[in-house]
């Protein structure tokens, strides 16, 4: 694990020294802000749930966000208790305020991929472009967490995978229930 953490430190230090630019900092902080507490995706899920044509997708998104939050924020973060990169390596300087919770896995990445995953998996073919756009946003949020220096790459990867799997489980359970009701 130490070798992996060392490699991840090198990646984050490279981003800090060679990719960070003043003109890009504000944009990346804004992208990362969208994942704070999952607010953007919660609001989007509520808005989708309000309208009859998109109600199902809104409820599925909110369900996937809830599953993801329980697994990541209540479960794995407290179980693994991985310190943030800047707490482990003094040469890493975060661009946002120091966080008090643990680093692994990335909650921002988890909620972004849970929300985007629902849309990619559940939207009909004619509306899939919106889901793919949300997936690009989710990827951007994950990368922003590396850019602002608050997560290791494996934190972001784990968050993304768990978020997408949360979406997959919710969509599969919904479709099973839909089939059962159709058989009645």
VENHU-V224827 format. One record per pair of residues at least 12 apart in sequence whose ideal C-beta (glycine too) atoms are under 6 Angstrom apart, sorted by the first residue. I is the first residue (numbers start at 1). J is the second residue. Records with the same first field share a line. If there is no record, write none. Layout:
I->J ; J
//
This chain:
8->152 ; 153
9->89
11->153
12->85 ; 92
15->146 ; 147
25->95
28->144 ; 147 ; 148
31->140 ; 141 ; 144
32->144 ; 148
35->108 ; 112 ; 141
38->65 ; 111
41->65 ; 111 ; 115
45->58 ; 61 ; 62
57->122
60->118 ; 122 ; 170 ; 174
61->115 ; 118
63->170
64->114 ; 118 ; 166 ; 167 ; 170
65->111 ; 114
67->166
68->110 ; 111 ; 114 ; 163 ; 166
71->162
72->105 ; 107 ; 110 ; 162
73->107
76->105
77->102
80->104
81->102
82->102 ; 103 ; 104
84->103 ; 150
85->152
92->149
94->149 ; 150
95->148
96->148
99->150
103->151 ; 155
104->155
105->155 ; 158 ; 159 ; 162
106->145 ; 151 ; 155 ; 156 ; 159
108->141 ; 145
109->142 ; 156 ; 159 ; 160
110->159 ; 162 ; 163
112->138 ; 141
113->138 ; 160 ; 163 ; 164
114->163 ; 166 ; 167
116->134 ; 135 ; 138
117->164 ; 167
118->167
119->131 ; 134
120->135
121->171
122->171
142->156 ; 160
//
